[in-house]
Amino acid sequence: MARFNGATWKPISVNHTSRGQESVRGVVVHIMAGTLSGTDSWFRNPKAQASSHFGTGRTGALWQWVDTTDRAWAQAGGNRTWLSIENEGHGGDALTDAQLRRNAEVLAWAHKTYDVPLQVASGVSGRGLGWHGMGGSAWGGHTQCPGSKIVAQLPEIVKRAKALVDDKPDPAPSGSTYTVKAGDTLSGIGKALGIKWQTLAQLNGLKAPYTIKPGQKLKTKATTPAKPKYQPFPGVAFFKGSPNSPIVTAMGRRLVAEGCSAYKSGPGPKWSDADRESFRKWQRKLGDSGSNADGWPGPRQWDALKIPHV
């Protein structure tokens, strides 16, 4: 079983040969002469007698119809030894930037999976990135597919595929983000950073077809809430000196919140017997007794109260 996890799986039950892919010399680029959705419908019609392993939409969708261990029916005599990728559009069109990126992703994946060389194929006996028309009559006689503009773009697809395979993403500046570069894919970024691409998608709210753009900043780990800052223990001498401080007020408010109040009014900033009695209640709530429950704060008891920093 060989499915590209960067593509949306759209399996078809007809128009392909199960376990029929004898080898993989490369990837053949096609033009649909129609839309992605229309082609999807056509491939599901038994009368079509046609299919493709992959297909792209002009805005960046990437679908996989046929597992690459199975033979798709895209280029007649080339089906047994070449994978296929159909592209939304019509004869005379050029591929959009999004389609170039998606074709590069498929080629890079084929390189990693089947050792397809990252080069434009020299012909049907070569290897690499090919195009339908290069097969001539043996490949159905579709010599105008995918068209001269797209054939001229094949070196750019190879260039982008090489970038995906060879280039490592820049380290995340803060360890929590990554800026997308041209040719990047979620799977490539994830592999370089040691993160599952599905995790990257989830962190960034990305849905199929998981489109990313150069310059886009991706979260690479879940945001960890900043640890709250608590008021450090000022020392028992601070309290025995009868302080008048907002620290005392903050302490009193936490004691009230914990149900340990002995206040008739307040609390306020001036240390009082009510503060000491309230803190004694807190010490007893913690299970302390004797000299450890005399109302004078200790560092352990203070830290357990988690008083906001003032």
N, C-alpha and C positions, 0 to 999 in steps of 0.2 A: 504494500500500500504506500503510495506517495502522493501526498497532498500538501500544497503550499499553505502554511498557516497564515500567510499574509493575504490570502484570497478568501472571498466568501464562497463557501461550498454550496454549489447549486447542482446536485447530481441529476443526471438524466437516465432514464431506464431503457432508452432505445438509441439506435444510431451510433453504436460503438462496438468494438470487439473486446470482450472481457479477456483479460490477461494477454492481450494481443500485441503489446508493445515489445518488439524484439530487442531494440537497443535505442539509445538516444544520442544522435549525432549533434543535435542542437535544437534551436527553437525557430520556428517559421512564423514570420509576421504576415498577417492578412488584414484586409479591410472588409468590413461587413456589408457595405452597400445598404446600410440600414441602421437601426437603433439597437442598443443593447437588449432592451426588453423584447423587441420584435425578434431578434435573433434567438433569444432564449425560448420564445414560443415556437419558433421554427425547428429548433433542435429537438423539441419534445414531440414533434409530429413524425410518425413513422414514415410518412411519404417523403420527408426531406432527404433521407439517406445522407445526412451531413451532420457534423458536430465539430467541436474544437475542445482542446484541453482547457484553454483559458479565454477570457474575453475582457476587454476594458471599455469603460464608458468615457465620454469626453471630459467629464468632470472628475474622474479619478477612481471610479468604481473598478474593482477587479474581482471577477467571478471565475470559479473553476467548475466546469461541467463534468469533466472526465478525469478520473484518477490516472496518473501517468504510468501506472502499470498496465492500463487498458489502452487500446488503440482508438484514437479519435479518427473521424472520417473527414479530414480537412483538405488534404492535398494528394488524393489518389495514390500514386506510386510512392509518395514520400511518407505515407502514414506509418509504415512499419518501423521507421528509424528516426522520425523527427516528431517533436512536440509541436503544438500549434497554439497561436494566440490571435484571436480575432479582435479587431479594433472598431469601435463605433465610428461611423462616418461613411463617406462615399468616395468613389474614384476621383482623384484630383485633390483630395484633402491632404493636409499635413496633420500629423499627430499633435495633439495639444501637449503642453508641458506636463500636465498630469498623466497623460497616456505614455509619454516618454519615460516618466518616472516608474510607472507600473510595468512597462515592458522591461525596463532595467532590473526591476525587482525579480521578475520571473527569470530573466537570464542569469542573474546572480545566484538565484536559488538552484537553477539547473546546473550551474557550475559547481556549486557545493554538493549537490545531490548526485549528479551524473558525470562530473568532471568535464562538462562542456567547456571548451576553451572560450575565453572572452575575446572574440574577434568576429569580424564579418566573414561569413562562410564564402569560400571561393566558388562554390557550386554544389551540386547534389552529392558529390563524392567528398566534399569537404566537411568541416565541423565548425560549429559556432552559431552565429545569428544569421539566419537565412530569410528569404522572402518567397512568397508563393510563386511568383513569375519565373524564378530561376530554374524551376523544374520543367518548364516547357510542356510539351504535349504529354509526357509521362506523368506529369502532376496535374493533368486536367486541362492543360492549354490556357490557363488563366494568366497570360503573360502581362496583363495590365494590373495585376493584383500584387501589392497594395497601391501601386502608382509611384511615379518617379519622385514625388515630393517625400514620400515616406522612405523609399529606398535611400534617398539622400540623407535621411535622419538616422539610418542604422548605425553609423559610427558614433553618433551622440549617445545612442542607447548603450553601446559597448562601453563608452567612456564612463557613463553613469554607473553601469554594472561594476566596472573596475573599482570605482570609488566606494561602492557598497562593500566589496570584498576586501579591498586593500586598506582603506582608510579606517582608522579607529576614531570614534567620536572624541571631540575635545572633552577633557574631564569637566564634570560639572563644577562651576566656580565655587559654589557654596556646599557642594556635595548633595544638593537637593534639587537642582534644575539642570537641564541640558538644552542648548540652543540648536535647533534643527539646521542642518546644512543641506545644500543641494545634493540629491541622490540618496539621502537618508531614508531608511524605513524603520518602522517600529521594531521589527525583528533584528535588524542590524544594530540599532542602538542598544536594544536589550542585551544582545549577545556580548557587545563590547563592554557594557557596564555590569554584566552579570545579573540582569533582571529579566524576568519573563516578559515577553512583549504584551501578554494579556494583562499583566500587572500595570505596565505603563499605560495601556489603554484605559484601565479602570481608574488609575490615579488622575488621569486627565480628562475623564468623561468622554472618551472617544468611542464612537459606534462604527459599525461597518459602513463604508469601506475603509475606515481607519486612516483617513487622509491627514497627512501632516505637511506643513509648508516650510520652506527655508525661512529662518528668522524666528520661527515659533518657539517659545520656551515651554519645555515639558517638565513637569514635576517628575523626579526620579525616586522619590520616597515620600511616604505619608508625612504630612506636616505634623510635627510634634508640638503640642501646645506649650507655650513658654511656662516654665515652672513658676508658680506664684512666689513672690518675695514676702517672706514673713519677717516680722520685727525681731532682731536678735535680742537675746537675753541681756538686759543692761546690768545685771549683777544685783545681789541681794542688798548691797549697801545703798544702791539707788533708791530702793523702797524705804529703807530705814532712815533715809535722809528727808523723808516727807516731801517727795517731789511734787511739783505742779507742772504736768507735762501731758501733751496729747497721747503719749504712750500709755498713760494710765487710763485715759478715756477709751482708747482702742482695746485695752485689756478688759475693761469693764463691759464693753459691748459684747465681746466674745463670751465672757462669763454669763451674761444674760442669755445669749443665744444658746448656751449649753445647759440652761436651766439651773444655774448656780448663783442666782442673784440674792443678795441680802440688802439690796438698795431700797430705800424708801423713795428716793428721787435720784435722777442721774442715770448712769454714772457720769462723772465729770473728771477734769484733769488733776484735781487735787487729791493726793492719796489720803484715804480715810479709813476708819475702822470698818466701814461697810465694804471697802475694797478688800481689806484683809479677810473679813468674814466670808465674802464671796469667793475669794481664792481658796480659803479653807474648804468650802463646799466642793470646789473643783478637785482639790487634792484627795478628798474622800471619795469622789466619783471615780478617780483613777485607782482607788484601792489603797491609798496611802493612809497611815495612821501615826500616832505618836508625834515625835519631833518632825516627821515628814508631812504632817498635816497641821502645822502651826500657823498657816495663813501667810507665811513669808514665801514668795515664789522661789523655786529652784529651777535650774536650767532644763532638766528633763520635763518637769511639769509645764514650764513656760513653752517649750517647743511643742509639746503635745496640744497646747491650746490653739496653735496656728493663728497668731495675731497678725493681721495685715500690716505691712510696713507703712510707717507714717513718716 
